[in-house]
Amino acid sequence: MTVCIDLQPVLSGDHIILRPLTAQDYEPLYQVANDSLVWEQHPSPLRYQRDVFDAQIFSSGLASKATLIALDKHTSQIIGSSRYYDVDEGDLELAVGFTFLARSHWGGAANAEMKSLMLAHAFNWATRVWFHVGRNNIRSCKALEKIGAKLSHTAPRLVNGQPVEHCFYYIDKN
């Protein structure tokens, strides 16, 4: 499938820079992910463990060719990542997710700016962007609502081969 959108752009805001994930990002990204509190509300809470991180975040992120690393613009330190996925060329939709940030950047501008940059880029092509959040991940649900995402429905999605109830949020192109 040929996608009519660059899924690994370089995007820059006031506080963060997003750039494509590379193999050299493994250790610094793992250092961010190696915090059990980052994953405590996630349907896959063991992603702080190296083998789980490698399988569920890093290796799949590299293979996706759609993962972006978040850098603190002022320190150039890796502070997290996110990716585009579930690209639907027929309906001009895609999803943004697999997002995580270092706790040092929670509650500030980083998450909203990351989503804003990724949404602006996606809306060069897409008419709707989806977000899939585990139903018990209250922190992520609130963060999405804070940026204007609307809850569409709940439904199961597979996590580690098991169905887990998720909230499906969306933002439409204005």
GROMACS elastic network, one bead per residue, 0.5 to 0.9 nm:
[ bonds ]
;  ai    aj funct       b0    kb
    2     5     6  0.89226   500
    3     6     6  0.75733   500
    3     7     6  0.83893   500
    3    87     6  0.79032   500
    3    89     6  0.71918   500
    4    89     6  0.80126   500
    4   125     6  0.72358   500
    5     8     6  0.89103   500
    5   121     6  0.86302   500
    5   122     6  0.74988   500
    5   124     6  0.79002   500
    5   125     6  0.63446   500
    5   126     6  0.86188   500
    6     9     6  0.59299   500
    6    66     6  0.83143   500
    6   121     6  0.86856   500
    6   122     6  0.87712   500
    7    20     6  0.87033   500
    7    65     6  0.70089   500
    7    67     6  0.75316   500
    7    68     6  0.86030   500
    7    83     6  0.81366   500
    7    84     6  0.64716   500
    7    85     6  0.86943   500
    7   122     6  0.84973   500
    8    18     6  0.87902   500
    8    19     6  0.67887   500
    8    20     6  0.51385   500
    8    21     6  0.81492   500
    8    65     6  0.68021   500
    8    66     6  0.52356   500
    8    67     6  0.64174   500
    8    68     6  0.63205   500
    8    83     6  0.84815   500
    8    84     6  0.84838   500
    9    18     6  0.76561   500
    9    19     6  0.62362   500
    9    20     6  0.66662   500
    9    66     6  0.88368   500
    9    68     6  0.79320   500
    9   121     6  0.82503   500
   10    17     6  0.72691   500
   10    18     6  0.55196   500
   10    20     6  0.68657   500
   10    68     6  0.82454   500
   11    16     6  0.84558   500
   11    17     6  0.57468   500
   11    19     6  0.65526   500
   11   114     6  0.89314   500
   11   117     6  0.64535   500
   11   118     6  0.78065   500
   11   121     6  0.81870   500
   12    15     6  0.80585   500
   12    16     6  0.61907   500
   12    18     6  0.62674   500
   12    19     6  0.86271   500
   12    73     6  0.82370   500
   12   117     6  0.74259   500
   13    16     6  0.54379   500
   13    17     6  0.61779   500
   13    18     6  0.85600   500
   13    73     6  0.80459   500
   13   113     6  0.68418   500
   13   114     6  0.81992   500
   13   117     6  0.71510   500
   14    17     6  0.83133   500
   14    73     6  0.73293   500
   14   113     6  0.80965   500
   15    71     6  0.85323   500
   15    72     6  0.61891   500
   15    73     6  0.52278   500
   15    74     6  0.71131   500
   15   109     6  0.70842   500
   15   110     6  0.65080   500
   15   113     6  0.74512   500
   16    70     6  0.63656   500
   16    71     6  0.54208   500
   16    74     6  0.79536   500
   16    76     6  0.86470   500
   16    79     6  0.89561   500
   16   109     6  0.88189   500
   16   110     6  0.64990   500
   16   113     6  0.72765   500
   16   114     6  0.72125   500
   17    69     6  0.79956   500
   17    70     6  0.57750   500
   17    71     6  0.51353   500
   17    72     6  0.66224   500
   17    73     6  0.57935   500
   17    76     6  0.84428   500
   17   114     6  0.82742   500
   18    68     6  0.56892   500
   18    69     6  0.54163   500
   18    71     6  0.63476   500
   18    81     6  0.81353   500
   18    82     6  0.88990   500
   18   114     6  0.75373   500
   18   117     6  0.83125   500
   18   118     6  0.86619   500
   19    67     6  0.82926   500
   19    68     6  0.51242   500
   19    69     6  0.53652   500
   19    70     6  0.68983   500
   19    71     6  0.80899   500
   20    65     6  0.79877   500
   20    66     6  0.75150   500
   20    67     6  0.60405   500
   20    69     6  0.60118   500
   21    24     6  0.83031   500
   21    25     6  0.66085   500
   21    26     6  0.88277   500
   21    58     6  0.87753   500
   21    61     6  0.74871   500
   21    62     6  0.65179   500
   21    65     6  0.80300   500
   21    66     6  0.82368   500
   21    67     6  0.56892   500
   21    68     6  0.52869   500
   21    69     6  0.54196   500
   21    81     6  0.82969   500
   22    25     6  0.55038   500
   22    26     6  0.77348   500
   22    62     6  0.69307   500
   22    69     6  0.86126   500
   23    26     6  0.59015   500
   23    58     6  0.86144   500
   23    59     6  0.89580   500
   23    62     6  0.73626   500
   24    27     6  0.74375   500
   24    28     6  0.84840   500
   25    28     6  0.57609   500
   25    29     6  0.58541   500
   25    30     6  0.83062   500
   25    58     6  0.89694   500
   25    69     6  0.81849   500
   25    78     6  0.82463   500
   26    29     6  0.53997   500
   26    30     6  0.59682   500
   26    31     6  0.86678   500
   26    54     6  0.84951   500
   26    58     6  0.69642   500
   27    31     6  0.62084   500
   27    32     6  0.88730   500
   28    31     6  0.51021   500
   28    32     6  0.66990   500
   28    33     6  0.89025   500
   28    77     6  0.82369   500
   28    78     6  0.64340   500
   28    79     6  0.86117   500
   29    32     6  0.52062   500
   29    33     6  0.63146   500
   29    34     6  0.85688   500
   29    58     6  0.84639   500
   29    69     6  0.81885   500
   29    78     6  0.63596   500
   29    79     6  0.73697   500
   29    80     6  0.65179   500
   29    81     6  0.79670   500
   30    34     6  0.57438   500
   30    48     6  0.77852   500
   30    49     6  0.89441   500
   30    50     6  0.73358   500
   30    53     6  0.72416   500
   30    54     6  0.84341   500
   30    58     6  0.84182   500
   31    34     6  0.51604   500
   31    35     6  0.78617   500
   31    48     6  0.88754   500
   32    35     6  0.67933   500
   32    38     6  0.87367   500
   32    48     6  0.86869   500
   32    78     6  0.76458   500
   32    79     6  0.63429   500
   32    80     6  0.64720   500
   32   100     6  0.86465   500
   32   101     6  0.72425   500
   32   102     6  0.53996   500
   32   103     6  0.84119   500
   33    36     6  0.78805   500
   33    38     6  0.70519   500
   33    39     6  0.82375   500
   33    47     6  0.70986   500
   33    48     6  0.52645   500
   33    49     6  0.83256   500
   33    50     6  0.88352   500
   33    53     6  0.74295   500
   33    80     6  0.76527   500
   33   100     6  0.76735   500
   33   101     6  0.79435   500
   33   102     6  0.73079   500
   34    37     6  0.89943   500
   34    38     6  0.82156   500
   34    47     6  0.76980   500
   34    49     6  0.65272   500
   34    50     6  0.75488   500
   34    53     6  0.83820   500
   35    38     6  0.56091   500
   35    39     6  0.73892   500
   35    47     6  0.87362   500
   35    48     6  0.55779   500
   35    49     6  0.86656   500
   35   102     6  0.82842   500
   35   103     6  0.85095   500
   36    39     6  0.54312   500
   36    40     6  0.60592   500
   36    45     6  0.72866   500
   36    46     6  0.72457   500
   36    47     6  0.77800   500
   36    48     6  0.55292   500
   36    49     6  0.83403   500
   37    40     6  0.50260   500
   37    41     6  0.81374   500
   37    45     6  0.87798   500
   37    48     6  0.87579   500
   37   103     6  0.81536   500
   38    41     6  0.79017   500
   38    42     6  0.82359   500
   38    45     6  0.84794   500
   38    47     6  0.89086   500
   38    48     6  0.79606   500
   38   100     6  0.72676   500
   38   101     6  0.74904   500
   38   102     6  0.72464   500
   38   103     6  0.67867   500
   39    42     6  0.50594   500
   39    43     6  0.81854   500
   39    44     6  0.72501   500
   39    46     6  0.70265   500
   39    47     6  0.66527   500
   39    48     6  0.70958   500
   39   100     6  0.84444   500
   40    43     6  0.83692   500
   40    44     6  0.84293   500
   40    45     6  0.53513   500
   40    46     6  0.82663   500
   40   137     6  0.84275   500
   41    44     6  0.83519   500
   41    45     6  0.68352   500
   41   134     6  0.80335   500
   41   136     6  0.62003   500
   41   138     6  0.72717   500
   41   139     6  0.76545   500
   41   140     6  0.86593   500
   42    45     6  0.52610   500
   42    46     6  0.88074   500
   42    47     6  0.89239   500
   42   133     6  0.82215   500
   42   134     6  0.63602   500
   42   135     6  0.89289   500
   42   136     6  0.73725   500
   42   137     6  0.56863   500
   42   140     6  0.89397   500
   43   133     6  0.86604   500
   43   134     6  0.57790   500
   43   135     6  0.84376   500
   43   136     6  0.77013   500
   43   137     6  0.76989   500
   43   159     6  0.70477   500
   43   164     6  0.71529   500
   43   165     6  0.89308   500
   44    47     6  0.63664   500
   44   159     6  0.69942   500
   44   160     6  0.76514   500
   45    48     6  0.74901   500
   46    49     6  0.57092   500
   46    50     6  0.89941   500
   46    52     6  0.65095   500
   46    53     6  0.79178   500
   47    50     6  0.73883   500
   47    51     6  0.81347   500
   47    52     6  0.51010   500
   47    54     6  0.84100   500
   47    55     6  0.89545   500
   47    56     6  0.72557   500
   47    57     6  0.77002   500
   48    51     6  0.86912   500
   48    52     6  0.71491   500
   48    53     6  0.60764   500
   49    52     6  0.54441   500
   49    53     6  0.59163   500
   49    54     6  0.84925   500
   50    53     6  0.50441   500
   50    54     6  0.59938   500
   50    55     6  0.86514   500
   51    54     6  0.51024   500
   51    55     6  0.62710   500
   51    56     6  0.85365   500
   52    55     6  0.52138   500
   52    56     6  0.57791   500
   52    57     6  0.76817   500
   53    56     6  0.54122   500
   53    57     6  0.51392   500
   53    58     6  0.62397   500
   53    59     6  0.83643   500
   54    57     6  0.57709   500
   54    59     6  0.55497   500
   54    60     6  0.79406   500
   55    58     6  0.63890   500
   55    59     6  0.54990   500
   55    60     6  0.64262   500
   56    59     6  0.68860   500
   56    60     6  0.59832   500
   56    61     6  0.79397   500
   56   160     6  0.85091   500
   57    60     6  0.56608   500
   57    61     6  0.55943   500
   57    62     6  0.85234   500
   57    98     6  0.74873   500
   58    62     6  0.61493   500
   58    63     6  0.85391   500
   59    62     6  0.52416   500
   59    63     6  0.61645   500
   59    64     6  0.85586   500
   60    63     6  0.50130   500
   60    64     6  0.59736   500
   60    65     6  0.89088   500
   61    64     6  0.51490   500
   61    65     6  0.68197   500
   61    66     6  0.70480   500
   61    67     6  0.54307   500
   61    68     6  0.85569   500
   61    82     6  0.88440   500
   61    83     6  0.74947   500
   61    98     6  0.87709   500
   62    65     6  0.56833   500
   62    66     6  0.77414   500
   62    67     6  0.68682   500
   63    66     6  0.81999   500
   63    67     6  0.88578   500
   64    67     6  0.67260   500
   64    83     6  0.84093   500
   64    84     6  0.85713   500
   64    85     6  0.78920   500
   65    68     6  0.89089   500
   65    83     6  0.88133   500
   65    84     6  0.89782   500
   66    82     6  0.86598   500
   66    83     6  0.54759   500
   66    84     6  0.53887   500
   66    85     6  0.70185   500
   67    81     6  0.70915   500
   67    82     6  0.58242   500
   67    84     6  0.65273   500
   67    85     6  0.88128   500
   67    98     6  0.87005   500
   68    80     6  0.87144   500
   68    81     6  0.55425   500
   68    82     6  0.54366   500
   68    83     6  0.57476   500
   68    84     6  0.84275   500
   69    78     6  0.68726   500
   69    79     6  0.78243   500
   69    80     6  0.60747   500
   69    82     6  0.67304   500
   69    83     6  0.86468   500
   70    73     6  0.88652   500
   70    77     6  0.83962   500
   70    78     6  0.57907   500
   70    79     6  0.55923   500
   70    80     6  0.50730   500
   70    81     6  0.51564   500
   70    82     6  0.76502   500
   70   101     6  0.81897   500
   70   110     6  0.86572   500
   70   114     6  0.75956   500
   71    74     6  0.85685   500
   71    75     6  0.78907   500
   71    76     6  0.54512   500
   71    77     6  0.53355   500
   71    79     6  0.55366   500
   71    80     6  0.72745   500
   71    81     6  0.86029   500
   72    75     6  0.55235   500
   72    76     6  0.51403   500
   72    77     6  0.54448   500
   72    78     6  0.64634   500
   72    79     6  0.63473   500
   72   110     6  0.81815   500
   73    76     6  0.54194   500
   73    77     6  0.78475   500
   74    77     6  0.82646   500
   75    78     6  0.87882   500
   76    79     6  0.89317   500
   78    81     6  0.82777   500
   78   102     6  0.87161   500
   79   100     6  0.83820   500
   79   101     6  0.56257   500
   79   102     6  0.52739   500
   79   103     6  0.87499   500
   79   104     6  0.83597   500
   79   105     6  0.74411   500
   79   110     6  0.89415   500
   80    99     6  0.73001   500
   80   100     6  0.53512   500
   80   102     6  0.60706   500
   81    98     6  0.74421   500
   81    99     6  0.55124   500
   81   100     6  0.57742   500
   81   101     6  0.68180   500
   81   114     6  0.89810   500
   82    96     6  0.70881   500
   82    97     6  0.57086   500
   82    98     6  0.52643   500
   82   100     6  0.67257   500
   82   101     6  0.89240   500
   82   114     6  0.82872   500
   82   115     6  0.89300   500
   82   118     6  0.89636   500
   83    95     6  0.82497   500
   83    96     6  0.57024   500
   83    97     6  0.55373   500
   83    98     6  0.59967   500
   83    99     6  0.69042   500
   83   118     6  0.88407   500
   84    87     6  0.76319   500
   84    94     6  0.68891   500
   84    95     6  0.56413   500
   84    97     6  0.65343   500
   84    98     6  0.84264   500
   84   118     6  0.84782   500
   84   122     6  0.87728   500
   85    94     6  0.61040   500
   85    95     6  0.51824   500
   85    96     6  0.63188   500
   85    97     6  0.75081   500
   86    93     6  0.79555   500
   86    94     6  0.52919   500
   86    95     6  0.56353   500
   86    96     6  0.85258   500
   86   130     6  0.88864   500
   87    92     6  0.77289   500
   87    93     6  0.60533   500
   87    95     6  0.68354   500
   88    91     6  0.56872   500
   88    92     6  0.56772   500
   88    93     6  0.50806   500
   88    94     6  0.58502   500
   88   126     6  0.89270   500
   89    93     6  0.66801   500
   89    94     6  0.82788   500
   89   126     6  0.84080   500
   90    93     6  0.78964   500
   91    94     6  0.88294   500
   91   126     6  0.81959   500
   91   127     6  0.79135   500
   91   128     6  0.84118   500
   92   125     6  0.69025   500
   92   127     6  0.56278   500
   92   128     6  0.68749   500
   92   129     6  0.88439   500
   93   122     6  0.87666   500
   93   125     6  0.84847   500
   93   126     6  0.51860   500
   93   127     6  0.60472   500
   93   129     6  0.56899   500
   93   130     6  0.74428   500
   94   122     6  0.79513   500
   94   126     6  0.69921   500
   94   127     6  0.88041   500
   94   128     6  0.68897   500
   94   129     6  0.52158   500
   94   130     6  0.61370   500
   94   131     6  0.88330   500
   95   128     6  0.84766   500
   95   129     6  0.52947   500
   95   131     6  0.55800   500
   95   132     6  0.77145   500
   95   170     6  0.86230   500
   96    99     6  0.78284   500
   96   115     6  0.82127   500
   96   118     6  0.78332   500
   96   119     6  0.83789   500
   96   129     6  0.69362   500
   96   130     6  0.63355   500
   96   131     6  0.55939   500
   96   132     6  0.80500   500
   97   100     6  0.86109   500
   97   130     6  0.85514   500
   97   131     6  0.61363   500
   97   132     6  0.69688   500
   97   133     6  0.82571   500
   99   111     6  0.88402   500
  100   111     6  0.86366   500
  101   104     6  0.80434   500
  101   105     6  0.64530   500
  101   106     6  0.69455   500
  101   110     6  0.81595   500
  101   111     6  0.74787   500
  102   105     6  0.55863   500
  102   106     6  0.69447   500
  103   106     6  0.50620   500
  103   107     6  0.86090   500
  104   107     6  0.86572   500
  104   108     6  0.88102   500
  105   108     6  0.58628   500
  105   109     6  0.76789   500
  105   110     6  0.61793   500
  105   111     6  0.78153   500
  106   109     6  0.81358   500
  106   110     6  0.74101   500
  106   111     6  0.73398   500
  107   110     6  0.80443   500
  107   111     6  0.79214   500
  107   143     6  0.89506   500
  108   111     6  0.72574   500
  108   112     6  0.80620   500
  109   112     6  0.56249   500
  109   113     6  0.58991   500
  109   114     6  0.84504   500
  110   113     6  0.51744   500
  110   114     6  0.59296   500
  110   115     6  0.85953   500
  111   114     6  0.50480   500
  111   115     6  0.62009   500
  111   116     6  0.84472   500
  111   143     6  0.80224   500
  112   115     6  0.52306   500
  112   116     6  0.59671   500
  112   117     6  0.85783   500
  112   143     6  0.79365   500
  112   144     6  0.86294   500
  112   146     6  0.84446   500
  112   147     6  0.66528   500
  113   117     6  0.60016   500
  113   118     6  0.84277   500
  114   117     6  0.53214   500
  114   118     6  0.61686   500
  114   119     6  0.84825   500
  115   118     6  0.51079   500
  115   119     6  0.58403   500
  115   120     6  0.84099   500
  115   144     6  0.89456   500
  115   147     6  0.81947   500
  116   119     6  0.51239   500
  116   120     6  0.60302   500
  116   121     6  0.85431   500
  116   147     6  0.83413   500
  117   120     6  0.52480   500
  117   121     6  0.62491   500
  117   122     6  0.85925   500
  118   121     6  0.51970   500
  118   122     6  0.60383   500
  118   123     6  0.85779   500
  119   123     6  0.59848   500
  119   124     6  0.87587   500
  119   129     6  0.73466   500
  119   171     6  0.85618   500
  119   173     6  0.87142   500
  120   123     6  0.52624   500
  120   124     6  0.68078   500
  120   173     6  0.88970   500
  121   124     6  0.55295   500
  121   125     6  0.78387   500
  121   126     6  0.89236   500
  122   125     6  0.57612   500
  122   126     6  0.56003   500
  122   127     6  0.83395   500
  122   128     6  0.85992   500
  122   129     6  0.75239   500
  123   127     6  0.61621   500
  123   128     6  0.76290   500
  123   129     6  0.81085   500
  123   172     6  0.85247   500
  123   173     6  0.60512   500
  123   174     6  0.88625   500
  124   127     6  0.85675   500
  126   129     6  0.70332   500
  126   172     6  0.86244   500
  126   173     6  0.74135   500
  127   171     6  0.86576   500
  127   172     6  0.58200   500
  127   173     6  0.50034   500
  127   174     6  0.83464   500
  128   170     6  0.67054   500
  128   171     6  0.58353   500
  128   173     6  0.59843   500
  129   169     6  0.84490   500
  129   170     6  0.55214   500
  129   171     6  0.54309   500
  129   172     6  0.64168   500
  129   173     6  0.81113   500
  130   149     6  0.87505   500
  130   168     6  0.68729   500
  130   169     6  0.57149   500
  130   171     6  0.67059   500
  130   172     6  0.88270   500
  131   144     6  0.82358   500
  131   149     6  0.84019   500
  131   167     6  0.80732   500
  131   168     6  0.59074   500
  131   169     6  0.50679   500
  131   170     6  0.60364   500
  131   171     6  0.85520   500
  132   157     6  0.84286   500
  132   166     6  0.61059   500
  132   167     6  0.58099   500
  132   169     6  0.64433   500
  132   170     6  0.88000   500
  133   136     6  0.82186   500
  133   137     6  0.65992   500
  133   138     6  0.88234   500
  133   140     6  0.68897   500
  133   141     6  0.67308   500
  133   165     6  0.86274   500
  133   166     6  0.52389   500
  133   167     6  0.51964   500
  133   168     6  0.66534   500
  133   169     6  0.78992   500
  134   137     6  0.52965   500
  134   138     6  0.83736   500
  134   140     6  0.85372   500
  134   141     6  0.84607   500
  134   156     6  0.89369   500
  134   157     6  0.86936   500
  134   164     6  0.70679   500
  134   165     6  0.61641   500
  134   167     6  0.61525   500
  134   168     6  0.89327   500
  135   138     6  0.72044   500
  135   141     6  0.79989   500
  135   154     6  0.77669   500
  135   164     6  0.82157   500
  135   165     6  0.57824   500
  135   167     6  0.53951   500
  136   139     6  0.86660   500
  136   141     6  0.86712   500
  136   165     6  0.85040   500
  136   166     6  0.81979   500
  137   140     6  0.56186   500
  137   141     6  0.63512   500
  137   142     6  0.88030   500
  137   166     6  0.89907   500
  138   141     6  0.50256   500
  138   142     6  0.60802   500
  138   143     6  0.85221   500
  139   142     6  0.53349   500
  139   143     6  0.62561   500
  139   144     6  0.88121   500
  140   144     6  0.61936   500
  140   145     6  0.86087   500
  141   144     6  0.52406   500
  141   145     6  0.62596   500
  141   146     6  0.86057   500
  141   167     6  0.79024   500
  141   169     6  0.85107   500
  142   145     6  0.50648   500
  142   146     6  0.60590   500
  142   147     6  0.88407   500
  143   146     6  0.50290   500
  143   147     6  0.66468   500
  143   149     6  0.88984   500
  144   147     6  0.53136   500
  144   148     6  0.65371   500
  144   149     6  0.53435   500
  144   150     6  0.81196   500
  144   169     6  0.77153   500
  145   148     6  0.50517   500
  145   150     6  0.66847   500
  145   151     6  0.81773   500
  145   169     6  0.85390   500
  146   149     6  0.73899   500
  148   170     6  0.87697   500
  148   171     6  0.71270   500
  149   169     6  0.57833   500
  149   170     6  0.53306   500
  149   171     6  0.51211   500
  149   172     6  0.86204   500
  150   168     6  0.84092   500
  150   169     6  0.52100   500
  150   170     6  0.54182   500
  150   171     6  0.65081   500
  151   154     6  0.82501   500
  151   167     6  0.68889   500
  151   168     6  0.59300   500
  151   170     6  0.66662   500
  152   167     6  0.76477   500
  152   168     6  0.55639   500
  152   169     6  0.55291   500
  152   170     6  0.68991   500
  153   166     6  0.84663   500
  153   167     6  0.60872   500
  153   168     6  0.54138   500
  153   169     6  0.74684   500
  154   165     6  0.66080   500
  154   166     6  0.54143   500
  154   168     6  0.57523   500
  154   169     6  0.89165   500
  155   164     6  0.80126   500
  155   165     6  0.53771   500
  155   166     6  0.54705   500
  155   167     6  0.67716   500
  155   168     6  0.74983   500
  156   162     6  0.89832   500
  156   163     6  0.52635   500
  156   166     6  0.56054   500
  156   167     6  0.85984   500
  157   162     6  0.78604   500
  157   163     6  0.52425   500
  157   164     6  0.54357   500
  157   165     6  0.64051   500
  157   166     6  0.64213   500
  158   161     6  0.53161   500
  158   162     6  0.50168   500
  158   164     6  0.60284   500
  158   165     6  0.87339   500
  159   162     6  0.52398   500
  159   163     6  0.62203   500
  159   164     6  0.63409   500
  160   163     6  0.83923   500
  171   174     6  0.89144   500
